[in-house]
């Protein structure tokens, strides 16, 4: 790939932000960006391109060597995040309680194509893409926009914060859900004594990330 090829590929993709390229498929954005840079597309490496093929976009390179303009091909990719949240409450009457909570989320890219817009940093890679679910529950968005993908293992991340929480019935309901029925009476007692008052909350969040599936990176070849 020539020195200007990668930037041309990215420049084309960015010029299409918030628009639909072709039919809105992820494949279409890569094809048109490569054509614009006078580079080969998946059609040049496989005459019988099918909707579920493992596309080849040029010369395969290690993910660690990715540069702006390289094409990333996904297969059965998953990104699982788990947050373990510990919250220590101190109430107006001086009593305390510590509550734990676990949150999980999963991002799936079973079959997808994206364009790298930079080099890997801290296990992640910035991309530009279309036909992805950007907000959970809203379905696939067939518009070009920026994204980010985790490409290698990253260490657990710990964050802490302090909050002020008003004790009310809704807070009590949430706490009883977290601590279980056997501790519900203790929560009811806390709410009764501190109803309408503020409590301080020291929150510690430990987030772990795991990835699965396959990511392949390709560098464009001149047409």
N, C-alpha and C positions, 0 to 999 in steps of 0.2 A: 504494500500500500504506500503510495507516494505521500510526501509530507503534507500535501494539501487535501488528500482524499478523505481522511478521517474528519477534519473540520468541515468539509463540504457536506458529508453525510449528516453530521449533527446540525449544521446550519439549515439544511433542508427540513429536517424533522422539526426543529424549533420554529421554523417559519409556518408550520402547520398546526401550531398549538391551538387547542380548543376548536379544531375543525376535524372532519372525518376524511381520511385518505382512502380512496378506493371504496370498498364495501364496508370499511370500518374494522376489518380483520387486522390483527397484529402483523400478519404476513405482508399485507399490502403496504404498510408504512415502510418496512425494511426494503421491499422490492423497489418502491419509488425512490427512496433515498439513495439506494445503490445505483439505480439507473441515472439519477441526477448527477452522480459523481463518476459516471462513465465506468462503472464497475460491474462485475458479473453478479448475477442473482442466483437464487436457488434453482431457477429454470435452466441455468447453464451447467449445473452439476447433476441434474436429474430431469430428463425429458418428461417423465411421468410423475410430476409432483401431485401428491394427493393431500387431502385436507388434514390427515393425521400422520404425515411423513415426518421423519426426523431430518429436517432440512439442513443442507450444507450451504454455507454462505461464502466460503473462501478457504483460506488456509487456517486449519485449527491451531489455536494457541492456548497456552496455560491461562487459567483465569487470573493468576497473579500478574500476568503480563498485559492485561487488557488496557487499551487506550481508547480515547474518545473516537467514536466512529466504528468500533468493532461491534459485531452482531452477537447477541447472546441468545442461544436456543435452549429452551427449557423442556424437560420431560419428567412428568410426575413430581414436580418440585413442591415441597411443603415447607412452610415456616411456622413452627410452633413456639408460642411464647407463654411462659408461666410466670405469674407474679404471686409471690408469697408476701402478704401484707400483715404487719404486726402493728397494732395501734394501742398505745398506752394512754388511757384517759385518767386525768386527775380532776375530781369534781369539786364544786364549791364547798362542800362539807368536809373536804380533806380526804375522802375515800378514793381509792384507785381501782382500776380494772384493766386488764390487758386482753385484747381480742385479736384473733388471727383469722385471716381470710385468704382464699386462693382464687385467682382469676386466670383463665386460660383463653387463648385465642389461636386460631389456625388460618393461615393464608395458603391457598392452593393455586398453583399454576400447572395444571396437568399437561398442557401443550401450548407453548407461548413463545413469542419472539419479541425481543426488545433491542434497542440500540444504546450502547454505553455512551455516556456523555463525559466521562472522566476516567480516572484510574482508581483501583481499589483503595479504600482507606478504612482501617479498623474493622476489616471483615465485611464491609459493605461496598456497594457499587451504585452510583447514580446512573439512571437510565431515562430514556424517553420512549413512550410506548402508547399503544391504543388497544381497546377491547379488553379492559381489566376492570375488576370491581374495586373502586377506590374507597367507597364507603360501604361497610358491611351491611348487607340487606337491601342495597339499592340495585343490585344486578350489574351486568357488564356495561361499561360506558364506552361507546365507540367513538371517542374523541381523543386526539393526541394530547398528552400531558406528561409532566415529569413524574418519575417514580424512583424508588430505591429498592435494592434487593440485597439480602444477606447472602454472601457467596462462600463464607467459611466460618468455622466455629468462632464465636466471640465469648469472652469471659462474662460471667454473671455480673450484673450491674446493680449496685446498691445505692438507693437514694433515701434521704431523710427529709422530713419537713415537719413544721409545727402548724397546727390549726386550732381555731377556736370553734367549738361546736355547741349549739344550743340544745339543751336537753328537752325533748318533747315526746309525744306519743309515737310519732313516726320514727324517731331515733330508737326508742325502746323496741318497736316492732323489728327493726333491722337487726338490733343486737340479739334479740331472742332467736332470730333465724340463724345467726352465726354461732351462738353459744349452745344451742340445743335446748330441748324441753327441760332437761334436768336442772338447768341453771336459769330457767325463765323467771322463777320467783325472785332471785337475786337482782335481776334486771328490773323487775317491777318495783322492787324496793328502792333502787337507785333513782328511777324516774320519779317516784313519789316524793323522795326527799329533795330532789334537785330540779323539779319541774319548772321550766321557764328560766333557768339559770344557765350560765355558760360553763363549759368545761374545756380544759386545755387537752390537746391530743398530740402526742409525739408519734409520728408515723414513720415506719421503716419499711421500704419496699425492696425486695430482692427479686430481680427479673432474670430469668434464664431463657436462652434461645437455642433451639435445635433446628437443623435443616435436614431435609431428605430429598431423594430424587437425584436428577442429573442436570447439570448446567454445562453447556459447551460454548466456547467462544471462538469466533471466526474473524479473521482479518480479510478485508476486501481485496479482491484481485482485479487488475484492470481488464476491461472488456477487450 
